[in-house]
Amino acid sequence: MGSKDLVVNEALFETNPELFENPYQFEIEQCEILDSNVAEPIQPKSLDETPFEYIDQVDRLIKLCDQLGKLNRNRVKEIAVDLEHHSYRSFIGFTCLMQISTRTNDYIIDTIKLRSEMHRLNESFTDPTLLKVFHGADFDIEWLQKDFGIYVVNMFDTGQATRILQYPHHSLSYLLKLFCDVDAQKQFQLADWRTRPLNESMLKYAREDTHYLLYIYDNLRNDLIKLEESRPCFTANSSHLRQVHENSKTICKKVYKKPTFYSKGFLNLCNHNSHLNAKQMKALKDLYAWRDKMARESDESHDYVLKNHQLLKIAELLPREHHGILALCNPVTTMLETNVHELHEIVKSAREFKGTI
C-alpha cells in the first residue's frame, strides 16, 4: 500500500469512524495470499541449537523491533507469536509474556516489565509484508489491543487451518506431537506467569509454543494446497488456504471491548438447578450481581471473588448466620471475610422476598 492510500484511509477513518471500528480494518482486508504453491517445510533446529534471548530491557526490545522491520524483510518474512496471560487475580487479566520465533531465533519478552514500551512492536505487527503465525488467536488479538495497543495485519491462524482440514483435534499440543514429536508440558498451561524469575521449565514450555509453530504452519499450508489440488474443479479463489486466510482476517478485525455486566447471566448457573424457588432465585440473582461489582471494583476475577458452586450453595441453602455463609466458601478469602455482612444482607433480603423472578 502506498502513502497516498494511507492518507485516503486515515481521512476516511476520521470522517466515518463507524466504518473502521478496527483502525487497521482496511489494511487487514487488503492482504492477499502471495504464493499458493507447495513448498518444502523448513525444519527448525533443536531448542539447544537455537539462539534465544529473554528481553526485559528497552534497548533490547528496540533491537528486536529493528530486526523485525521492513529493512530486514529479506531475512525475516514470517514470525510465530504467542502470549501467556494471567486472569485469576484480575478482572480483565493482563499479558505476562510474549513469545516470538523467527526461522532462526527465539525471543521471550517480559511484557510486565516492558508494558509501557510494547507499543513499539505495532509497526511490525501491522506490516502487511510480515506474516504473523498464531495458534487460536481469538483471545491473543484482544489481549494485544487491550494491554499494548497492538493490532495485527496479515495473520495465519493454525487453529483455523486444523478446522478446515478437519483434523481430529485442534490443540497446539496435538500439532506439536503430530508434526514435531514433541510432548507439550501441559502442567504449565495454568501456571502463574507473573512469577519472576521464570524457571527453566517454564521458559522451555513458553519457547516451545512458538519455536515449532512456523514448521507446523509450513505443513498445514501444504496440506491445504494438496487438498485443493486433488479436486478436479480447483480454483485458487475458492481454496481452503484462502478460507483460512479469510477466517484469520475476521479474527484480526476483532476489537477488544471491556466486558459488560449481563444481568440475566445468573440464569446460566441454574440450568441444572431448576428446582430453585423464588427466594433462592432472588438470592442467586443478587449474589451474581454483587460478585460482578466486587470483581470490577477490586480488579479480581469472578472466580476469585466467589466461585460458581459457592454462589449456588449460598443461594440454595440461604444460611441465616454469617458463619453459615463462610462455611460454604472454603477456603475463605480475606475479601469474603471482610464483606460477609453484604452477603448476609443479600441472603436476608431473599428470605423475605415474596415475589417472582
C-alpha positions in Angstrom: 0.0 0.0 0.0 1.4 3.4 -1.0 1.5 6.5 1.1 -1.4 8.0 -0.9 -3.6 5.1 0.1 -2.7 5.6 3.7 -3.7 9.2 3.6 -7.0 8.4 2.0 -7.6 5.6 4.6 -6.8 8.0 7.5 -9.1 10.7 6.1 -11.9 8.2 5.7 -11.4 6.9 9.2 -11.6 10.5 10.6 -14.9 11.3 8.8 -16.5 7.8 9.1 -15.1 6.1 12.2 -18.0 3.6 12.3 -16.7 2.1 9.0 -13.4 1.3 10.7 -14.1 0.1 14.2 -10.7 -1.6 14.0 -8.2 1.2 12.8 -6.4 -1.3 10.6 -9.6 -2.9 9.0 -8.7 -1.6 5.6 -5.2 -3.0 5.7 -6.4 -6.3 7.0 -8.9 -6.7 4.2 -6.4 -5.8 1.5 -4.0 -8.6 2.5 -3.8 -11.3 -0.2 -2.1 -14.7 -0.5 1.1 -14.1 -2.4 2.1 -17.7 -3.0 -0.2 -20.8 -3.2 2.5 -23.4 -4.2 3.6 -26.4 -2.1 7.0 -25.8 -0.6 9.4 -27.9 1.4 8.8 -27.3 5.2 11.7 -25.7 6.9 12.7 -28.0 9.8 13.6 -26.0 12.9 16.8 -26.6 14.8 16.6 -28.0 18.4 16.0 -25.6 21.3 19.6 -26.1 22.4 20.9 -25.1 18.9 18.6 -22.1 18.5 19.7 -18.7 19.7 17.4 -17.5 22.5 17.0 -14.1 24.1 15.0 -13.1 27.1 14.0 -9.4 26.6 13.4 -7.3 29.7 15.2 -4.1 28.7 14.0 -1.3 26.4 17.2 -1.3 24.3 16.8 -5.0 23.6 13.1 -4.5 22.6 14.1 -1.7 20.2 16.8 -4.0 18.7 14.1 -6.7 18.2 11.8 -4.2 16.5 14.7 -3.3 14.1 15.2 -7.0 13.4 11.6 -7.4 12.5 11.4 -4.2 10.5 10.9 -3.8 6.7 14.6 -3.3 6.1 15.2 -6.9 7.2 12.3 -8.4 5.2 14.7 -10.5 3.0 15.8 -12.3 6.2 12.6 -12.3 8.3 9.4 -12.9 6.2 7.3 -14.6 8.9 7.2 -14.9 12.7 5.4 -17.1 15.2 3.7 -15.4 18.1 2.1 -16.5 21.4 1.1 -14.9 24.7 1.0 -16.1 28.3 -1.9 -14.4 30.1 -2.9 -14.1 33.7 -6.6 -13.8 34.7 -7.2 -15.5 38.1 -6.4 -12.4 40.2 -7.5 -9.8 37.8 -10.9 -8.8 36.4 -9.9 -8.3 32.8 -6.5 -10.0 33.1 -3.1 -9.0 31.7 -0.4 -10.4 29.4 2.7 -11.6 31.2 4.8 -12.8 28.4 5.1 -12.6 24.6 6.9 -15.3 22.7 8.2 -14.6 19.2 10.1 -17.0 17.0 11.7 -16.4 13.6 13.1 -19.2 11.4 16.4 -18.9 13.3 15.8 -17.3 16.7 13.5 -17.5 19.8 12.6 -14.5 21.9 10.6 -14.1 25.1 9.5 -10.6 26.1 8.8 -9.7 29.7 5.6 -7.8 29.0 5.0 -7.0 32.7 8.3 -5.1 32.9 8.1 -3.6 29.4 4.3 -3.0 29.3 4.6 0.7 28.6 7.1 0.1 25.7 5.3 -2.8 23.9 3.6 -0.4 21.5 6.9 -0.3 19.6 6.0 -3.7 18.1 2.8 -2.3 16.5 4.7 -1.2 13.4 5.9 -4.8 12.7 2.6 -6.4 13.7 0.7 -4.2 11.3 3.2 -4.6 8.5 1.4 -6.5 5.7 4.7 -7.7 4.3 5.4 -9.7 7.5 3.3 -12.8 8.1 2.3 -13.5 11.7 1.5 -17.1 12.6 -0.7 -17.7 15.7 -2.5 -20.7 17.1 -6.0 -20.0 18.3 -5.6 -16.2 18.2 -9.1 -15.1 19.2 -8.0 -14.0 22.7 -4.5 -13.0 21.7 -5.8 -10.4 19.3 -7.9 -8.8 22.0 -5.1 -9.0 24.7 -2.7 -7.3 22.3 -5.1 -4.4 21.8 -6.1 -4.2 25.4 -2.7 -4.3 27.0 -0.4 -2.7 24.4 -2.4 -1.0 21.7 -1.0 -3.6 19.2 -3.1 -4.7 16.2 -2.3 -7.5 13.7 -2.3 -7.3 9.9 -1.6 -10.5 7.8 -2.1 -13.4 10.1 -2.3 -17.2 9.6 -4.1 -19.0 12.4 -3.1 -22.6 12.6 -6.1 -23.4 14.7 -8.3 -22.3 11.9 -6.3 -24.5 9.5 -6.9 -27.6 11.6 -10.7 -27.0 11.4 -10.7 -26.5 7.6 -8.6 -29.7 7.3 -11.0 -31.5 9.7 -8.2 -32.8 12.0 -9.4 -34.9 14.9 -8.0 -32.4 17.4 -7.3 -28.7 17.2 -4.9 -28.0 20.1 -1.4 -26.9 19.7 -0.2 -29.8 21.8 -1.8 -32.2 19.2 0.1 -30.4 16.4 3.4 -30.4 18.3 3.1 -34.2 18.7 1.9 -34.8 15.1 4.5 -32.8 13.3 7.4 -32.5 15.7 7.0 -35.5 18.1 7.1 -33.0 21.0 5.1 -33.7 24.1 3.7 -30.4 25.5 4.2 -29.9 29.2 0.5 -29.5 30.0 1.2 -28.8 33.7 2.3 -25.3 32.7 -1.0 -24.4 30.9 -2.3 -23.0 34.2 1.0 -21.7 35.6 1.3 -18.3 37.2 3.1 -16.4 34.6 3.6 -13.4 36.9 6.4 -15.4 38.5 9.8 -13.8 38.3 12.3 -15.1 37.6 10.9 -17.8 35.4 12.4 -21.2 36.0 14.0 -23.2 33.1 11.0 -25.5 32.7 8.6 -22.5 32.3 10.9 -20.9 29.8 11.2 -24.1 27.8 7.4 -24.5 27.7 6.9 -20.9 26.6 9.6 -21.3 23.9 8.0 -24.5 22.5 4.7 -22.7 21.8 6.4 -20.7 19.0 9.7 -22.5 18.3 8.0 -25.1 16.2 5.0 -23.1 15.0 6.4 -21.9 11.7 7.3 -25.5 10.8 3.7 -26.6 11.7 2.5 -23.7 9.5 4.5 -25.0 6.6 3.0 -28.4 6.9 -0.6 -27.2 7.4 -0.3 -24.8 4.4 1.0 -27.7 2.2 -1.9 -29.9 3.4 -4.4 -27.2 2.5 -2.9 -26.7 -1.0 -2.7 -30.5 -1.7 -6.3 -31.0 -0.6 -7.4 -28.4 -3.2 -5.2 -29.7 -5.9 -6.9 -33.1 -5.6 -10.2 -31.6 -6.6 -10.9 -31.5 -10.3 -12.6 -28.1 -10.2 -9.9 -26.4 -8.1 -9.6 -22.7 -8.4 -7.2 -20.5 -6.3 -10.0 -18.1 -5.4 -12.1 -20.7 -3.7 -9.3 -22.7 -2.0 -9.2 -23.9 1.6 -6.0 -21.9 2.0 -7.9 -18.8 1.1 -10.6 -19.7 3.6 -8.1 -20.0 6.4 -6.7 -16.5 5.5 -10.3 -15.1 5.4 -11.0 -16.6 8.8 -7.8 -15.2 10.2 -8.7 -11.8 8.8 -12.0 -12.0 10.7 -10.1 -12.6 13.9 -7.7 -9.8 13.2 -10.6 -7.4 12.8 -11.9 -8.1 16.3 -11.9 -5.1 18.6 -11.4 -5.5 22.4 -14.3 -4.2 24.5 -14.3 -4.3 28.2 -16.9 -7.0 29.4 -20.2 -5.5 30.3 -22.5 -6.9 33.0 -25.3 -9.1 31.8 -28.0 -9.1 34.5 -29.6 -12.3 33.3 -26.3 -14.2 33.3 -27.2 -15.9 36.6 -29.7 -18.0 34.7 -26.8 -19.8 33.1 -25.7 -21.0 36.5 -29.0 -22.7 37.4 -29.7 -24.7 34.2 -29.2 -27.9 36.3 -30.8 -26.4 39.4 -34.3 -25.7 38.1 -35.7 -26.8 41.5 -34.7 -23.4 43.0 -37.7 -21.5 44.3 -38.4 -17.7 44.0 -36.4 -16.9 47.2 -33.4 -18.9 46.1 -33.5 -17.4 42.6 -33.7 -13.9 44.1 -30.6 -14.7 46.2 -28.8 -16.2 43.1 -29.5 -13.1 41.0 -28.4 -10.6 43.7 -25.3 -12.6 44.6 -24.4 -12.8 40.9 -24.6 -9.0 40.6 -22.7 -8.5 43.9 -19.8 -10.7 42.6 -19.5 -8.8 39.4 -19.5 -5.4 41.3 -16.8 -6.6 43.7 -14.7 -8.1 40.8 -14.7 -4.8 38.9 -14.0 -2.6 42.0 -11.2 -4.7 43.3 -9.8 -5.9 39.9 -10.2 -9.6 40.8 -11.6 -12.4 38.7 -15.2 -13.6 39.3 -13.9 -16.9 40.3 -11.6 -15.5 42.9 -14.4 -13.4 44.5 -16.9 -16.2 44.6 -16.8 -19.5 42.7 -19.9 -20.6 40.9 -20.5 -23.6 43.1 -20.2 -21.5 46.3 -22.6 -18.9 44.8 -25.1 -21.7 44.1 -24.8 -23.3 47.5 -25.4 -20.0 49.3 -28.5 -19.3 47.2 -29.8 -22.9 47.7 -29.3 -23.1 51.5 -29.8 -19.4 52.4 -27.8 -19.6 55.6 -29.2 -17.5 58.5 -25.9 -16.5 60.0 -22.6 -15.1 58.8 -20.6 -18.2 59.8 -23.0 -20.3 57.8 -22.2 -18.4 54.7 -18.4 -18.6 55.3 -18.7 -22.3 55.9 -19.9 -22.7 52.3 -16.9 -20.8 51.0 -13.9 -22.9 52.0 -11.2 -21.6 51.7 -12.4 -18.2 52.9 -10.6 -15.3 51.3 -9.9 -12.0 53.0 -12.3 -10.4 50.6 -15.2 -12.7 51.6 -14.4 -12.4 55.3 -14.4 -8.6 55.1 -17.6 -8.4 53.1 -19.6 -11.3 54.5 -22.1 -8.8 56.0 -23.1 -7.7 52.5 -23.7 -11.4 51.5 -25.7 -11.8 54.7 -27.9 -8.8 53.8 -28.5 -10.3 50.3 -29.5 -13.6 51.8 -31.7 -12.0 54.4 -33.5 -10.0 51.7 -34.0 -13.1 49.7 -35.5 -14.9 52.6 -38.1 -12.1 53.0 -38.8 -12.0 49.3 -42.4 -12.7 48.3 -42.4 -12.0 44.5 -41.3 -14.0 41.5 -38.2 -14.0 39.4 
